Amino acid sequence: MTMDRRGFLGAGALTLAVGGAWAQGKTVSVTDLDEAAQRPVLKLGAVRHPVPIASIELLRGERDHFVRVRSADGAEGLSVTNSRANYLYPIFLKQVAPFFIGKDARDLESLIDGVYVYKSNYKMSNLALWCCVAWVEFAVLDMLGRIAGQSIGDLLGGVVRDKVRMYYASGNRQTTPEEEVEVLKGLMEKSGARAVKFKVGGRMSQNADSIPGRSEGLIRIVRKALGDDVTIFADANGSYDAVKGIEIGKLMEDHGIDMFEEPCPFDHLEETKAVADALTIPVSGGEQEPSLRRFRWMIENGAVQVVQPDLHYFGGFIRATRVARMAAVAGYTIVPHMSGEGVGYVDLLHFCSAAPNIGPFHEYKGGIERTGQWYDPPLKFKDAAITVPKGPGSGIQLEPSLLARAKRIQ
Ligand SMILES: [Mg+2]
């Protein structure tokens, strides 16, 4: 395995204040990975007294679901769910929220492990469980941050950057190659992003393309169309077996694509590793992965060079930090997958504000126009980056009437 593209430092003059760089992998031991994952994550020294959790409510607003947590002393925290709350709410209400009631919010790290075995929740260890846990975790961290006067990044170990460079992700699969490069140019123009991602393959499609020849055609023209100073990612959403994945990956290398996401079905780790072993560009993955141990396997074996837990699907900031730390041991980076609704990009900003080994660009799918006004100052996509909200907590300042109109789900 050569490392020339994997040592790539991102487009142009990136600074550590904004984002990290790809890094080279190195041999690691399971013991080192476990030690990194098990180190305490939260810094809660500024929260000096117990914070018993008195209530956790799920509220359905006009467009979003909110989770509101209250302490026995009247402290409050809020999170915004992704749209899966529309159908996951019974799990949230019956299997997850009750576990946290009466517990000290300062024990959040051990509570995240505890809810996994509560009522045999581990038997449904996938995003159905972990989204619900994440929404509680986000709201509890918001509350602790407001008590401490600190941002979520501060609680996650300390803010190391105040801006995060974003790549704009296109979700199209039905455009022609020529149409898609125009879409990508448009996304960069409207946001100022200097990095983009496009889709290849048919999505979990056993090598079939969405339109015959679209993926190869797009890979061949995209670098020339966008220019040399743009970072370009491609995402197959598990479309290929190892043989086809290697073929497509080599074509990407020949045409200057910078990262290949989910070449093979997400749970086919051996085939993903085979693709990574054959390529010089980094392979990324993990957006569906619910298991810390399988992330450990991927990192130990170099199946991916960039880990991509979703902050919602994987159960929140604490568990994602554990993955980031294991990746750091191997010299790898983390580029979390982003749940596309609500304020997923803000969750990402807070995570990236504190994780040392993030990649150079992070996922953005739009939405700042709608929710930017929830923050003071409003969030803006400027100079290819978004500024991290300073908090306290998540930094969200919702219109009180928005919450007042939301209905509590029971
Ligand atoms: Mg993806």
Residues whose N, C-alpha, C, O or C-beta is under 5 A from the ligand:
A	BS01	MG	D235
